[in-house]
Amino acid sequence: MPQPLMPKATAVWLIDKTSLSFEQIADFVGMHPLEIQAIADGEVAQGIVGFDPVASGQLTRQEIARCEADSGARLVLQESSIVLPKARAKGGRYTPVSKRNDRPDGIAWLLRNYPMLSDATVAKLLGTTKDTIAKVRDKTHWNSANIKPRDPVILGLCTQSDLNAAVSAAGGSMAVPPPSEDAA
């Protein structure tokens, strides 16, 4: 269940301005009834100013009156009529300058050991572009003579759990081949 904004301040307001039970308030704000009782006793949240859920559009007076009349009823958070903006998609991931030259090595390792991974998956995993992946695959990268396939997890370009998830999503085997002599 979604919680109201500022649950403790909302609880303070509901305790002061309504005759709702501690259980009803606790259920609405997502706190324990003993915490609500401690707020009512003045032991907790002494400096917190109450937040009016009616004025903010989270509750209606009718909803509060309905729950005051029936101690078994529970408050229901009102749906917001405000259109929330869509979450922005994450942009490119920042890679420190010291690790940027290691990226082609990680790409080469993934292409050699997990050919079933799509370019989009490799790009997302290592924070690179499809163009760079294609250049490493075709050996047309500007530094292709110095690219040595190395594990991107060891290089710090991705985490092992992210790599495992990408491989399992691509339908590949989770077994990582043992490092060869040239990888060391």
N, C-alpha and C positions, 0 to 999 in steps of 0.2 A: 504494500500500500504506500502511495506517495505521502511524504511528510510535509507539514506546513513549513513556511519560511520561519526561521528563528524559533525552533521548538520550545526552548526554555522561556523566552519572552512571551510566546503565545500561551504557554502553560500559566505563567504569572497572571496574564490578563484574564484567562478563563477562571482561575481560582478567585480573583478579586471581583469579577463582574458577573459571574454566573453561579448557579446552584448545582452545577454538574458534579457527579461523584468523582473521586480520585481515579477510579478505574476507567471511567469514560474519558477523562482528560488524558490519562496516561496512554490509553489506546490511541487517541487521536494524535498526540505529539510524539509517540514512539518512545516513551520513557517508562520506567517502572513505577507502579503506584506508590511505593515507598519514597521515591524521589519527589513525586508530586506532594505527598504528605509533608516531606521535609521542607519543600518550598512554602507550603501553606503555614507551617509552624515557624517560618522565618529562619530556619537553620541553613538553608541553601538559597542561592540566587538573591541575596539581600540587595545588591545594587542594580539588579536588572529591572529595566523599565518595561512594563507590559506592552505587548504588541497586539493591536486590535486585528483579529482575523476577519472581522466583518468589514472593516474599512478597507482592508487590502483585497477583499473579494474572495477569500478562502472559505468563508462560511457565510451563511445567511442567518438572520434573526429567527426565521422559522425553523431552521435546522436545530439551533440551540434550544428553542422552546420545545420542539419535539423530543429532544433528548432529556430535557429537564423534567418533562412529564412522565417519561418512561425510563427508569434507571437501567433497564436492560438494553436500551437502544444505544447505538454507537454513532458518533459524529462522522459524517462523510465529507471529505474535502471536495469543494466545488471545483469543477473543471474551469480552467482559466480560458477566458475569451481572447486573451492576448496571443497573437501569433508569435511564437518563438522563432528566432532566426535559426537556420540550419547550421549544424556544426560544420566548421570549415574543415576541408580535407587537409590532412597533414601534407606539408610540402616536402621538399627534399631533406634528407637527413644530413646533419652536419658531420663531417669527418675531419678530424684534426689534420693539419698540414703534414705532420710527421707520418700519418698513416695513408695519405692519398696515393703514394707511390706503391703501396702494398695492395691496393684494390685490384689491379690487373692480375696479380699473383693469385688472389682469392677467386677471381672469375675463372682463371685457367683451371684451378683445382676443382671448382664446382663443375665446369664443363667436362672435365676428364672423368671425375668420379660419379657424377650424377647427371648424365646426359638427358634424363627424362624431365629435368626441370626446365620450365619455359623461360624465355628471356625476361618476361615480366616478373616472374618469381625471383630470378637471380637479381634483377635490378632492384626489386623491393628489399630483398634480403641484405644486399651489400650497399644500397644507397647509390647506385650508379645508373647509367643510361643504357638503353638498348643498343645505341650506336657503339658505345665502348665495348659491350659484350660481343657485338658482331665483329668488331675489329680484332679483338683478342682471339675469337674463334677462327677468323680468316687469316690470322697472323699478319695483319696490316697495321697493327698498333704501332705507334711511333717508337715504342720501346720494346718491341716484340723480341729482340735478341736477348734482352735481359730478364724476360718474364720466366719465373720459375714457379710452377704450381705449388702453392702452400695453403694449408688449411685456414679458411677465413676466421674460424673460431680462435685459433691460436694467434692470429694476427690482430684479433680484437675488432673485426669488422662486423661480426654478428654473434649472437649467443648460440650455444649448443641447442637449447630448447627451440629457438626460432628455426634453426637448420633442420632439426628433427621434424618439426611441424610442417615445414615446406616439403621435405622429402616424403613424409607420409601422405600429405595432401596430393602429391604428384603420383602416388602409388608405387613408390620405389622402396627398396629394402633399406632398413635403418642401419644395417651393418656398414660401418665406415671401413674402407680398405686400409690395411696397415701402411704406414708411411714408407715410401721408397727411399732409396739411398740419395737420390737427387733432391728430395724434398727437405732434407735436413740442412 
